[in-house]
Amino acid sequence: HGGILATLLDETMNHVLSHNGEPVATAELTVRYREPARVGVPPRVEARLLKTRPPLYTAEAETTDPQGSVVAEASAKLMRVEAEEIDRA
């Protein structure tokens, strides 16, 4: 489950910027697992931008279970990339 949770957290932090027209790639990702994730229980994932210093951004995210307990949390440094670089990837 850890890799899936890390991916959800990473994608959600990336989406905060890319949804607003700022294409980014993850430069650093740190994940802390707080509780086991239960199979069949959909997580809630939220992310927020903490610091903006283009081309580098800092964000954090957390995933919670339906009762609101934090299952995992993450922080990331995201680097702005050119749209052409994304198309080549």
PDB file with one MODEL, atoms N, CA, C and O in Angstrom:
MODEL        1
ATOM      1  N   HIS A   1       0.818  -1.196   0.000  1.00  0.00           N
ATOM      2  CA  HIS A   1       0.000   0.000   0.000  1.00  0.00           C
ATOM      3  C   HIS A   1       0.864   1.263   0.000  1.00  0.00           C
ATOM      4  O   HIS A   1       0.424   2.307  -0.482  1.00  0.00           O
ATOM      5  N   GLY A   2       2.079   1.182   0.530  1.00  0.00           N
ATOM      6  CA  GLY A   2       2.917   2.369   0.677  1.00  0.00           C
ATOM      7  C   GLY A   2       3.195   3.079  -0.625  1.00  0.00           C
ATOM      8  O   GLY A   2       3.144   4.308  -0.683  1.00  0.00           O
ATOM      9  N   GLY A   3       3.489   2.327  -1.676  1.00  0.00           N
ATOM     10  CA  GLY A   3       3.776   2.943  -2.971  1.00  0.00           C
ATOM     11  C   GLY A   3       2.553   3.620  -3.564  1.00  0.00           C
ATOM     12  O   GLY A   3       2.655   4.673  -4.193  1.00  0.00           O
ATOM     13  N   ILE A   4       1.401   3.010  -3.359  1.00  0.00           N
ATOM     14  CA  ILE A   4       0.165   3.602  -3.874  1.00  0.00           C
ATOM     15  C   ILE A   4      -0.140   4.899  -3.131  1.00  0.00           C
ATOM     16  O   ILE A   4      -0.512   5.898  -3.746  1.00  0.00           O
ATOM     17  N   LEU A   5       0.019   4.882  -1.806  1.00  0.00           N
ATOM     18  CA  LEU A   5      -0.219   6.105  -1.027  1.00  0.00           C
ATOM     19  C   LEU A   5       0.771   7.196  -1.420  1.00  0.00           C
ATOM     20  O   LEU A   5       0.385   8.356  -1.565  1.00  0.00           O
ATOM     21  N   ALA A   6       2.041   6.838  -1.594  1.00  0.00           N
ATOM     22  CA  ALA A   6       3.051   7.822  -1.998  1.00  0.00           C
ATOM     23  C   ALA A   6       2.693   8.436  -3.346  1.00  0.00           C
ATOM     24  O   ALA A   6       2.847   9.641  -3.542  1.00  0.00           O
ATOM     25  N   THR A   7       2.216   7.612  -4.273  1.00  0.00           N
ATOM     26  CA  THR A   7       1.820   8.110  -5.588  1.00  0.00           C
ATOM     27  C   THR A   7       0.640   9.065  -5.482  1.00  0.00           C
ATOM     28  O   THR A   7       0.641  10.120  -6.116  1.00  0.00           O
ATOM     29  N   LEU A   8      -0.374   8.706  -4.684  1.00  0.00           N
ATOM     30  CA  LEU A   8      -1.531   9.587  -4.503  1.00  0.00           C
ATOM     31  C   LEU A   8      -1.110  10.936  -3.918  1.00  0.00           C
ATOM     32  O   LEU A   8      -1.562  11.986  -4.375  1.00  0.00           O
ATOM     33  N   LEU A   9      -0.253  10.900  -2.915  1.00  0.00           N
ATOM     34  CA  LEU A   9       0.210  12.138  -2.281  1.00  0.00           C
ATOM     35  C   LEU A   9       1.007  12.987  -3.277  1.00  0.00           C
ATOM     36  O   LEU A   9       0.799  14.195  -3.382  1.00  0.00           O
ATOM     37  N   ASP A  10       1.914  12.343  -3.998  1.00  0.00           N
ATOM     38  CA  ASP A  10       2.749  13.044  -4.978  1.00  0.00           C
ATOM     39  C   ASP A  10       1.895  13.664  -6.084  1.00  0.00           C
ATOM     40  O   ASP A  10       2.064  14.838  -6.413  1.00  0.00           O
ATOM     41  N   GLU A  11       0.994  12.893  -6.646  1.00  0.00           N
ATOM     42  CA  GLU A  11       0.149  13.398  -7.729  1.00  0.00           C
ATOM     43  C   GLU A  11      -0.751  14.544  -7.265  1.00  0.00           C
ATOM     44  O   GLU A  11      -0.993  15.490  -8.015  1.00  0.00           O
ATOM     45  N   THR A  12      -1.238  14.458  -6.043  1.00  0.00           N
ATOM     46  CA  THR A  12      -2.111  15.518  -5.537  1.00  0.00           C
ATOM     47  C   THR A  12      -1.335  16.817  -5.359  1.00  0.00           C
ATOM     48  O   THR A  12      -1.846  17.889  -5.683  1.00  0.00           O
ATOM     49  N   MET A  13      -0.096  16.735  -4.845  1.00  0.00           N
ATOM     50  CA  MET A  13       0.724  17.942  -4.709  1.00  0.00           C
ATOM     51  C   MET A  13       1.066  18.521  -6.079  1.00  0.00           C
ATOM     52  O   MET A  13       1.037  19.737  -6.264  1.00  0.00           O
ATOM     53  N   ASN A  14       1.392  17.653  -7.040  1.00  0.00           N
ATOM     54  CA  ASN A  14       1.673  18.122  -8.402  1.00  0.00           C
ATOM     55  C   ASN A  14       0.453  18.789  -9.013  1.00  0.00           C
ATOM     56  O   ASN A  14       0.574  19.797  -9.709  1.00  0.00           O
ATOM     57  N   HIS A  15      -0.715  18.231  -8.755  1.00  0.00           N
ATOM     58  CA  HIS A  15      -1.954  18.756  -9.336  1.00  0.00           C
ATOM     59  C   HIS A  15      -2.251  20.178  -8.846  1.00  0.00           C
ATOM     60  O   HIS A  15      -2.797  20.986  -9.596  1.00  0.00           O
ATOM     61  N   VAL A  16      -1.899  20.485  -7.606  1.00  0.00           N
ATOM     62  CA  VAL A  16      -2.143  21.837  -7.069  1.00  0.00           C
ATOM     63  C   VAL A  16      -1.505  22.882  -7.979  1.00  0.00           C
ATOM     64  O   VAL A  16      -2.100  23.928  -8.238  1.00  0.00           O
ATOM     65  N   LEU A  17      -0.309  22.605  -8.458  1.00  0.00           N
ATOM     66  CA  LEU A  17       0.380  23.569  -9.322  1.00  0.00           C
ATOM     67  C   LEU A  17       0.012  23.397 -10.792  1.00  0.00           C
ATOM     68  O   LEU A  17      -0.266  24.382 -11.476  1.00  0.00           O
ATOM     69  N   SER A  18       0.007  22.169 -11.284  1.00  0.00           N
ATOM     70  CA  SER A  18      -0.238  21.971 -12.716  1.00  0.00           C
ATOM     71  C   SER A  18      -1.659  22.369 -13.101  1.00  0.00           C
ATOM     72  O   SER A  18      -1.887  22.825 -14.222  1.00  0.00           O
ATOM     73  N   HIS A  19      -2.611  22.206 -12.195  1.00  0.00           N
ATOM     74  CA  HIS A  19      -3.992  22.615 -12.460  1.00  0.00           C
ATOM     75  C   HIS A  19      -4.087  24.131 -12.651  1.00  0.00           C
ATOM     76  O   HIS A  19      -4.979  24.624 -13.343  1.00  0.00           O
ATOM     77  N   ASN A  20      -3.166  24.858 -12.036  1.00  0.00           N
ATOM     78  CA  ASN A  20      -3.142  26.317 -12.163  1.00  0.00           C
ATOM     79  C   ASN A  20      -2.160  26.778 -13.238  1.00  0.00           C
ATOM     80  O   ASN A  20      -1.752  27.939 -13.254  1.00  0.00           O
ATOM     81  N   GLY A  21      -1.784  25.867 -14.133  1.00  0.00           N
ATOM     82  CA  GLY A  21      -0.946  26.244 -15.264  1.00  0.00           C
ATOM     83  C   GLY A  21       0.540  26.285 -14.989  1.00  0.00           C
ATOM     84  O   GLY A  21       1.293  26.855 -15.779  1.00  0.00           O
ATOM     85  N   GLU A  22       0.981  25.699 -13.894  1.00  0.00           N
ATOM     86  CA  GLU A  22       2.403  25.695 -13.545  1.00  0.00           C
ATOM     87  C   GLU A  22       2.905  24.249 -13.614  1.00  0.00           C
ATOM     88  O   GLU A  22       2.808  23.523 -12.625  1.00  0.00           O
ATOM     89  N   PRO A  23       3.444  23.814 -14.772  1.00  0.00           N
ATOM     90  CA  PRO A  23       3.897  22.434 -14.889  1.00  0.00           C
ATOM     91  C   PRO A  23       5.128  22.182 -14.013  1.00  0.00           C
ATOM     92  O   PRO A  23       6.111  22.921 -14.086  1.00  0.00           O
ATOM     93  N   VAL A  24       5.068  21.142 -13.192  1.00  0.00           N
ATOM     94  CA  VAL A  24       6.161  20.830 -12.271  1.00  0.00           C
ATOM     95  C   VAL A  24       6.475  19.340 -12.297  1.00  0.00           C
ATOM     96  O   VAL A  24       5.670  18.517 -12.733  1.00  0.00           O
ATOM     97  N   ALA A  25       7.664  19.024 -11.817  1.00  0.00           N
ATOM     98  CA  ALA A  25       8.094  17.643 -11.599  1.00  0.00           C
ATOM     99  C   ALA A  25       8.602  17.563 -10.168  1.00  0.00           C
ATOM    100  O   ALA A  25       9.130  18.539  -9.634  1.00  0.00           O
ATOM    101  N   THR A  26       8.447  16.421  -9.561  1.00  0.00           N
ATOM    102  CA  THR A  26       8.886  16.240  -8.178  1.00  0.00           C
ATOM    103  C   THR A  26      10.403  16.142  -8.126  1.00  0.00           C
ATOM    104  O   THR A  26      11.005  15.310  -8.804  1.00  0.00           O
ATOM    105  N   ALA A  27      11.020  17.006  -7.309  1.00  0.00           N
ATOM    106  CA  ALA A  27      12.461  16.980  -7.115  1.00  0.00           C
ATOM    107  C   ALA A  27      12.815  16.198  -5.846  1.00  0.00           C
ATOM    108  O   ALA A  27      13.874  15.576  -5.768  1.00  0.00           O
ATOM    109  N   GLU A  28      11.929  16.236  -4.864  1.00  0.00           N
ATOM    110  CA  GLU A  28      12.170  15.527  -3.597  1.00  0.00           C
ATOM    111  C   GLU A  28      10.820  15.193  -2.981  1.00  0.00           C
ATOM    112  O   GLU A  28       9.910  16.022  -2.986  1.00  0.00           O
ATOM    113  N   LEU A  29      10.687  13.992  -2.454  1.00  0.00           N
ATOM    114  CA  LEU A  29       9.436  13.547  -1.835  1.00  0.00           C
ATOM    115  C   LEU A  29       9.749  12.821  -0.536  1.00  0.00           C
ATOM    116  O   LEU A  29      10.558  11.893  -0.509  1.00  0.00           O
ATOM    117  N   THR A  30       9.101  13.253   0.538  1.00  0.00           N
ATOM    118  CA  THR A  30       9.247  12.598   1.835  1.00  0.00           C
ATOM    119  C   THR A  30       7.859  12.170   2.296  1.00  0.00           C
ATOM    120  O   THR A  30       6.936  12.984   2.342  1.00  0.00           O
ATOM    121  N   VAL A  31       7.712  10.888   2.637  1.00  0.00           N
ATOM    122  CA  VAL A  31       6.424  10.355   3.076  1.00  0.00           C
ATOM    123  C   VAL A  31       6.579   9.756   4.463  1.00  0.00           C
ATOM    124  O   VAL A  31       7.543   9.043   4.744  1.00  0.00           O
ATOM    125  N   ARG A  32       5.614  10.056   5.329  1.00  0.00           N
ATOM    126  CA  ARG A  32       5.551   9.456   6.667  1.00  0.00           C
ATOM    127  C   ARG A  32       4.242   8.695   6.765  1.00  0.00           C
ATOM    128  O   ARG A  32       3.164   9.247   6.546  1.00  0.00           O
ATOM    129  N   TYR A  33       4.355   7.435   7.093  1.00  0.00           N
ATOM    130  CA  TYR A  33       3.169   6.589   7.247  1.00  0.00           C
ATOM    131  C   TYR A  33       2.777   6.575   8.719  1.00  0.00           C
ATOM    132  O   TYR A  33       3.599   6.275   9.585  1.00  0.00           O
ATOM    133  N   ARG A  34       1.523   6.899   8.995  1.00  0.00           N
ATOM    134  CA  ARG A  34       1.041   7.002  10.379  1.00  0.00           C
ATOM    135  C   ARG A  34       0.226   5.799  10.822  1.00  0.00           C
ATOM    136  O   ARG A  34       0.321   5.367  11.971  1.00  0.00           O
ATOM    137  N   GLU A  35      -0.578   5.258   9.908  1.00  0.00           N
ATOM    138  CA  GLU A  35      -1.444   4.115  10.209  1.00  0.00           C
ATOM    139  C   GLU A  35      -1.501   3.218   8.984  1.00  0.00           C
ATOM    140  O   GLU A  35      -1.266   3.677   7.867  1.00  0.00           O
ATOM    141  N   PRO A  36      -1.808   1.950   9.183  1.00  0.00           N
ATOM    142  CA  PRO A  36      -1.998   1.091   8.005  1.00  0.00           C
ATOM    143  C   PRO A  36      -3.233   1.523   7.218  1.00  0.00           C
ATOM    144  O   PRO A  36      -4.257   1.886   7.798  1.00  0.00           O
ATOM    145  N   ALA A  37      -3.126   1.480   5.912  1.00  0.00           N
ATOM    146  CA  ALA A  37      -4.279   1.761   5.055  1.00  0.00           C
ATOM    147  C   ALA A  37      -5.080   0.468   4.932  1.00  0.00           C
ATOM    148  O   ALA A  37      -4.511  -0.615   4.799  1.00  0.00           O
ATOM    149  N   ARG A  38      -6.380   0.590   4.976  1.00  0.00           N
ATOM    150  CA  ARG A  38      -7.237  -0.599   4.858  1.00  0.00           C
ATOM    151  C   ARG A  38      -7.653  -0.817   3.411  1.00  0.00           C
ATOM    152  O   ARG A  38      -8.041   0.120   2.713  1.00  0.00           O
ATOM    153  N   VAL A  39      -7.569  -2.051   2.979  1.00  0.00           N
ATOM    154  CA  VAL A  39      -7.992  -2.416   1.623  1.00  0.00           C
ATOM    155  C   VAL A  39      -9.494  -2.179   1.504  1.00  0.00           C
ATOM    156  O   VAL A  39     -10.262  -2.544   2.394  1.00  0.00           O
ATOM    157  N   GLY A  40      -9.898  -1.573   0.407  1.00  0.00           N
ATOM    158  CA  GLY A  40     -11.309  -1.325   0.155  1.00  0.00           C
ATOM    159  C   GLY A  40     -11.862  -0.075   0.804  1.00  0.00           C
ATOM    160  O   GLY A  40     -13.044   0.234   0.651  1.00  0.00           O
ATOM    161  N   VAL A  41     -11.016   0.654   1.534  1.00  0.00           N
ATOM    162  CA  VAL A  41     -11.449   1.895   2.178  1.00  0.00           C
ATOM    163  C   VAL A  41     -10.845   3.055   1.405  1.00  0.00           C
ATOM    164  O   VAL A  41      -9.635   3.269   1.474  1.00  0.00           O
ATOM    165  N   PRO A  42     -11.658   3.811   0.670  1.00  0.00           N
ATOM    166  CA  PRO A  42     -11.109   4.895  -0.143  1.00  0.00           C
ATOM    167  C   PRO A  42     -10.522   6.011   0.723  1.00  0.00           C
ATOM    168  O   PRO A  42     -11.176   6.497   1.646  1.00  0.00           O
ATOM    169  N   PRO A  43      -9.286   6.412   0.421  1.00  0.00           N
ATOM    170  CA  PRO A  43      -8.666   7.500   1.185  1.00  0.00           C
ATOM    171  C   PRO A  43      -9.109   8.862   0.676  1.00  0.00           C
ATOM    172  O   PRO A  43      -9.540   9.002  -0.469  1.00  0.00           O
ATOM    173  N   ARG A  44      -8.998   9.846   1.526  1.00  0.00           N
ATOM    174  CA  ARG A  44      -9.210  11.244   1.131  1.00  0.00           C
ATOM    175  C   ARG A  44      -7.819  11.880   1.109  1.00  0.00           C
ATOM    176  O   ARG A  44      -7.061  11.749   2.071  1.00  0.00           O
ATOM    177  N   VAL A  45      -7.485  12.560   0.029  1.00  0.00           N
ATOM    178  CA  VAL A  45      -6.156  13.160  -0.113  1.00  0.00           C
ATOM    179  C   VAL A  45      -6.325  14.654  -0.345  1.00  0.00           C
ATOM    180  O   VAL A  45      -7.099  15.081  -1.201  1.00  0.00           O
ATOM    181  N   GLU A  46      -5.587  15.438   0.433  1.00  0.00           N
ATOM    182  CA  GLU A  46      -5.602  16.898   0.281  1.00  0.00           C
ATOM    183  C   GLU A  46      -4.166  17.397   0.243  1.00  0.00           C
ATOM    184  O   GLU A  46      -3.292  16.853   0.918  1.00  0.00           O
ATOM    185  N   ALA A  47      -3.930  18.435  -0.551  1.00  0.00           N
ATOM    186  CA  ALA A  47      -2.599  19.026  -0.657  1.00  0.00           C
ATOM    187  C   ALA A  47      -2.694  20.536  -0.616  1.00  0.00           C
ATOM    188  O   ALA A  47      -3.725  21.118  -0.952  1.00  0.00           O
ATOM    189  N   ARG A  48      -1.613  21.158  -0.203  1.00  0.00           N
ATOM    190  CA  ARG A  48      -1.553  22.620  -0.172  1.00  0.00           C
ATOM    191  C   ARG A  48      -0.134  23.073  -0.490  1.00  0.00           C
ATOM    192  O   ARG A  48       0.850  22.408  -0.168  1.00  0.00           O
ATOM    193  N   LEU A  49      -0.074  24.209  -1.123  1.00  0.00           N
ATOM    194  CA  LEU A  49       1.202  24.832  -1.476  1.00  0.00           C
ATOM    195  C   LEU A  49       1.694  25.628  -0.276  1.00  0.00           C
ATOM    196  O   LEU A  49       0.952  26.432   0.288  1.00  0.00           O
ATOM    197  N   LEU A  50       2.946  25.405   0.114  1.00  0.00           N
ATOM    198  CA  LEU A  50       3.504  26.096   1.269  1.00  0.00           C
ATOM    199  C   LEU A  50       4.394  27.275   0.891  1.00  0.00           C
ATOM    200  O   LEU A  50       4.322  28.344   1.496  1.00  0.00           O
ATOM    201  N   LYS A  51       5.232  27.062  -0.116  1.00  0.00           N
ATOM    202  CA  LYS A  51       6.216  28.092  -0.462  1.00  0.00           C
ATOM    203  C   LYS A  51       6.369  28.172  -1.969  1.00  0.00           C
ATOM    204  O   LYS A  51       6.435  27.155  -2.660  1.00  0.00           O
ATOM    205  N   THR A  52       6.424  29.391  -2.461  1.00  0.00           N
ATOM    206  CA  THR A  52       6.601  29.630  -3.889  1.00  0.00           C
ATOM    207  C   THR A  52       7.859  30.444  -4.097  1.00  0.00           C
ATOM    208  O   THR A  52       7.928  31.612  -3.713  1.00  0.00           O
ATOM    209  N   ARG A  53       8.854  29.822  -4.708  1.00  0.00           N
ATOM    210  CA  ARG A  53      10.097  30.500  -5.091  1.00  0.00           C
ATOM    211  C   ARG A  53      10.524  29.939  -6.435  1.00  0.00           C
ATOM    212  O   ARG A  53      11.485  29.173  -6.516  1.00  0.00           O
ATOM    213  N   PRO A  54       9.805  30.323  -7.502  1.00  0.00           N
ATOM    214  CA  PRO A  54      10.085  29.742  -8.813  1.00  0.00           C
ATOM    215  C   PRO A  54      11.579  29.758  -9.132  1.00  0.00           C
ATOM    216  O   PRO A  54      12.250  30.764  -8.900  1.00  0.00           O
ATOM    217  N   PRO A  55      12.092  28.679  -9.647  1.00  0.00           N
ATOM    218  CA  PRO A  55      11.388  27.524 -10.190  1.00  0.00           C
ATOM    219  C   PRO A  55      11.096  26.421  -9.164  1.00  0.00           C
ATOM    220  O   PRO A  55      10.689  25.323  -9.547  1.00  0.00           O
ATOM    221  N   LEU A  56      11.296  26.696  -7.861  1.00  0.00           N
ATOM    222  CA  LEU A  56      11.091  25.671  -6.837  1.00  0.00           C
ATOM    223  C   LEU A  56       9.880  25.997  -5.972  1.00  0.00           C
ATOM    224  O   LEU A  56       9.684  27.141  -5.560  1.00  0.00           O
ATOM    225  N   TYR A  57       9.079  24.983  -5.706  1.00  0.00           N
ATOM    226  CA  TYR A  57       7.882  25.126  -4.871  1.00  0.00           C
ATOM    227  C   TYR A  57       7.925  24.061  -3.780  1.00  0.00           C
ATOM    228  O   TYR A  57       8.508  22.994  -3.971  1.00  0.00           O
ATOM    229  N   THR A  58       7.312  24.350  -2.646  1.00  0.00           N
ATOM    230  CA  THR A  58       7.214  23.386  -1.559  1.00  0.00           C
ATOM    231  C   THR A  58       5.735  23.164  -1.263  1.00  0.00           C
ATOM    232  O   THR A  58       4.956  24.110  -1.154  1.00  0.00           O
ATOM    233  N   ALA A  59       5.369  21.890  -1.136  1.00  0.00           N
ATOM    234  CA  ALA A  59       3.973  21.540  -0.864  1.00  0.00           C
ATOM    235  C   ALA A  59       3.917  20.441   0.183  1.00  0.00           C
ATOM    236  O   ALA A  59       4.916  19.783   0.473  1.00  0.00           O
ATOM    237  N   GLU A  60       2.733  20.256   0.741  1.00  0.00           N
ATOM    238  CA  GLU A  60       2.518  19.144   1.660  1.00  0.00           C
ATOM    239  C   GLU A  60       1.139  18.560   1.382  1.00  0.00           C
ATOM    240  O   GLU A  60       0.258  19.231   0.847  1.00  0.00           O
ATOM    241  N   ALA A  61       0.976  17.304   1.756  1.00  0.00           N
ATOM    242  CA  ALA A  61      -0.294  16.621   1.535  1.00  0.00           C
ATOM    243  C   ALA A  61      -0.492  15.587   2.627  1.00  0.00           C
ATOM    244  O   ALA A  61       0.453  15.165   3.294  1.00  0.00           O
ATOM    245  N   GLU A  62      -1.752  15.190   2.791  1.00  0.00           N
ATOM    246  CA  GLU A  62      -2.042  14.105   3.729  1.00  0.00           C
ATOM    247  C   GLU A  62      -3.207  13.297   3.192  1.00  0.00           C
ATOM    248  O   GLU A  62      -4.056  13.797   2.454  1.00  0.00           O
ATOM    249  N   THR A  63      -3.220  12.047   3.580  1.00  0.00           N
ATOM    250  CA  THR A  63      -4.338  11.181   3.250  1.00  0.00           C
ATOM    251  C   THR A  63      -4.966  10.723   4.562  1.00  0.00           C
ATOM    252  O   THR A  63      -4.273  10.360   5.513  1.00  0.00           O
ATOM    253  N   THR A  64      -6.281  10.751   4.587  1.00  0.00           N
ATOM    254  CA  THR A  64      -7.011  10.379   5.800  1.00  0.00           C
ATOM    255  C   THR A  64      -8.020   9.282   5.474  1.00  0.00           C
ATOM    256  O   THR A  64      -8.429   9.099   4.327  1.00  0.00           O
ATOM    257  N   ASP A  65      -8.405   8.561   6.523  1.00  0.00           N
ATOM    258  CA  ASP A  65      -9.446   7.546   6.354  1.00  0.00           C
ATOM    259  C   ASP A  65     -10.807   8.211   6.540  1.00  0.00           C
ATOM    260  O   ASP A  65     -10.862   9.394   6.878  1.00  0.00           O
ATOM    261  N   PRO A  66     -11.907   7.488   6.330  1.00  0.00           N
ATOM    262  CA  PRO A  66     -13.235   8.106   6.440  1.00  0.00           C
ATOM    263  C   PRO A  66     -13.543   8.713   7.815  1.00  0.00           C
ATOM    264  O   PRO A  66     -14.405   9.584   7.927  1.00  0.00           O
ATOM    265  N   GLN A  67     -12.844   8.260   8.855  1.00  0.00           N
ATOM    266  CA  GLN A  67     -13.054   8.817  10.198  1.00  0.00           C
ATOM    267  C   GLN A  67     -12.193  10.058  10.449  1.00  0.00           C
ATOM    268  O   GLN A  67     -12.316  10.693  11.497  1.00  0.00           O
ATOM    269  N   GLY A  68     -11.316  10.409   9.485  1.00  0.00           N
ATOM    270  CA  GLY A  68     -10.483  11.600   9.616  1.00  0.00           C
ATOM    271  C   GLY A  68      -9.105  11.353  10.189  1.00  0.00           C
ATOM    272  O   GLY A  68      -8.344  12.302  10.375  1.00  0.00           O
ATOM    273  N   SER A  69      -8.756  10.097  10.477  1.00  0.00           N
ATOM    274  CA  SER A  69      -7.416   9.791  10.987  1.00  0.00           C
ATOM    275  C   SER A  69      -6.399   9.885   9.856  1.00  0.00           C
ATOM    276  O   SER A  69      -6.647   9.417   8.745  1.00  0.00           O
ATOM    277  N   VAL A  70      -5.250  10.495  10.150  1.00  0.00           N
ATOM    278  CA  VAL A  70      -4.195  10.628   9.142  1.00  0.00           C
ATOM    279  C   VAL A  70      -3.538   9.265   8.934  1.00  0.00           C
ATOM    280  O   VAL A  70      -3.028   8.656   9.874  1.00  0.00           O
ATOM    281  N   VAL A  71      -3.560   8.803   7.694  1.00  0.00           N
ATOM    282  CA  VAL A  71      -2.947   7.523   7.340  1.00  0.00           C
ATOM    283  C   VAL A  71      -1.496   7.758   6.901  1.00  0.00           C
ATOM    284  O   VAL A  71      -0.597   7.009   7.284  1.00  0.00           O
ATOM    285  N   ALA A  72      -1.278   8.801   6.099  1.00  0.00           N
ATOM    286  CA  ALA A  72       0.068   9.144   5.637  1.00  0.00           C
ATOM    287  C   ALA A  72       0.106  10.634   5.323  1.00  0.00           C
ATOM    288  O   ALA A  72      -0.906  11.250   4.986  1.00  0.00           O
ATOM    289  N   GLU A  73       1.314  11.194   5.445  1.00  0.00           N
ATOM    290  CA  GLU A  73       1.509  12.603   5.104  1.00  0.00           C
ATOM    291  C   GLU A  73       2.813  12.727   4.339  1.00  0.00           C
ATOM    292  O   GLU A  73       3.716  11.902   4.480  1.00  0.00           O
ATOM    293  N   ALA A  74       2.897  13.770   3.526  1.00  0.00           N
ATOM    294  CA  ALA A  74       4.075  13.939   2.687  1.00  0.00           C
ATOM    295  C   ALA A  74       4.415  15.405   2.531  1.00  0.00           C
ATOM    296  O   ALA A  74       3.572  16.289   2.685  1.00  0.00           O
ATOM    297  N   SER A  75       5.678  15.632   2.221  1.00  0.00           N
ATOM    298  CA  SER A  75       6.120  16.959   1.821  1.00  0.00           C
ATOM    299  C   SER A  75       6.958  16.764   0.563  1.00  0.00           C
ATOM    300  O   SER A  75       7.570  15.713   0.367  1.00  0.00           O
ATOM    301  N   ALA A  76       6.978  17.786  -0.283  1.00  0.00           N
ATOM    302  CA  ALA A  76       7.707  17.668  -1.542  1.00  0.00           C
ATOM    303  C   ALA A  76       8.266  19.001  -1.969  1.00  0.00           C
ATOM    304  O   ALA A  76       7.722  20.063  -1.665  1.00  0.00           O
ATOM    305  N   LYS A  77       9.375  18.914  -2.686  1.00  0.00           N
ATOM    306  CA  LYS A  77       9.918  20.051  -3.409  1.00  0.00           C
ATOM    307  C   LYS A  77       9.618  19.762  -4.870  1.00  0.00           C
ATOM    308  O   LYS A  77       9.962  18.702  -5.394  1.00  0.00           O
ATOM    309  N   LEU A  78       8.981  20.711  -5.510  1.00  0.00           N
ATOM    310  CA  LEU A  78       8.556  20.557  -6.896  1.00  0.00           C
ATOM    311  C   LEU A  78       9.264  21.598  -7.740  1.00  0.00           C
ATOM    312  O   LEU A  78       9.354  22.763  -7.355  1.00  0.00           O
ATOM    313  N   MET A  79       9.766  21.177  -8.888  1.00  0.00           N
ATOM    314  CA  MET A  79      10.509  22.087  -9.757  1.00  0.00           C
ATOM    315  C   MET A  79       9.726  22.350 -11.027  1.00  0.00           C
ATOM    316  O   MET A  79       9.194  21.433 -11.652  1.00  0.00           O
ATOM    317  N   ARG A  80       9.667  23.620 -11.396  1.00  0.00           N
ATOM    318  CA  ARG A  80       8.982  24.000 -12.633  1.00  0.00           C
ATOM    319  C   ARG A  80       9.719  23.404 -13.820  1.00  0.00           C
ATOM    320  O   ARG A  80      10.949  23.417 -13.877  1.00  0.00           O
ATOM    321  N   VAL A  81       8.949  22.881 -14.764  1.00  0.00           N
ATOM    322  CA  VAL A  81       9.523  22.346 -15.997  1.00  0.00           C
ATOM    323  C   VAL A  81       8.819  22.983 -17.182  1.00  0.00           C
ATOM    324  O   VAL A  81       7.684  23.446 -17.068  1.00  0.00           O
ATOM    325  N   GLU A  82       9.484  23.002 -18.291  1.00  0.00           N
ATOM    326  CA  GLU A  82       8.891  23.542 -19.508  1.00  0.00           C
ATOM    327  C   GLU A  82       7.922  22.508 -20.093  1.00  0.00           C
ATOM    328  O   GLU A  82       8.152  21.304 -19.976  1.00  0.00           O
ATOM    329  N   ALA A  83       6.865  22.968 -20.707  1.00  0.00           N
ATOM    330  CA  ALA A  83       5.849  22.083 -21.276  1.00  0.00           C
ATOM    331  C   ALA A  83       6.474  21.108 -22.286  1.00  0.00           C
ATOM    332  O   ALA A  83       6.035  19.962 -22.386  1.00  0.00           O
ATOM    333  N   GLU A  84       7.477  21.544 -23.020  1.00  0.00           N
ATOM    334  CA  GLU A  84       8.122  20.678 -24.003  1.00  0.00           C
ATOM    335  C   GLU A  84       8.788  19.481 -23.322  1.00  0.00           C
ATOM    336  O   GLU A  84       8.811  18.384 -23.879  1.00  0.00           O
ATOM    337  N   GLU A  85       9.329  19.690 -22.119  1.00  0.00           N
ATOM    338  CA  GLU A  85       9.967  18.605 -21.389  1.00  0.00           C
ATOM    339  C   GLU A  85       8.932  17.551 -20.987  1.00  0.00           C
ATOM    340  O   GLU A  85       9.228  16.356 -21.002  1.00  0.00           O
ATOM    341  N   ILE A  86       7.739  17.980 -20.634  1.00  0.00           N
ATOM    342  CA  ILE A  86       6.687  17.048 -20.253  1.00  0.00           C
ATOM    343  C   ILE A  86       6.256  16.234 -21.456  1.00  0.00           C
ATOM    344  O   ILE A  86       6.042  15.027 -21.344  1.00  0.00           O
ATOM    345  N   ASP A  87       6.124  16.877 -22.604  1.00  0.00           N
ATOM    346  CA  ASP A  87       5.712  16.180 -23.823  1.00  0.00           C
ATOM    347  C   ASP A  87       6.707  15.105 -24.233  1.00  0.00           C
ATOM    348  O   ASP A  87       6.314  14.082 -24.795  1.00  0.00           O
ATOM    349  N   ARG A  88       7.998  15.324 -23.959  1.00  0.00           N
ATOM    350  CA  ARG A  88       9.035  14.338 -24.323  1.00  0.00           C
ATOM    351  C   ARG A  88       9.073  13.170 -23.358  1.00  0.00           C
ATOM    352  O   ARG A  88       9.548  12.095 -23.724  1.00  0.00           O
ATOM    353  N   ALA A  89       8.580  13.347 -22.120  1.00  0.00           N
ATOM    354  CA  ALA A  89       8.697  12.301 -21.098  1.00  0.00           C
ATOM    355  C   ALA A  89       7.789  11.128 -21.355  1.00  0.00           C
ATOM    356  O   ALA A  89       7.780  10.173 -20.579  1.00  0.00           O
TER     357      ALA A  89
ENDMDL
END
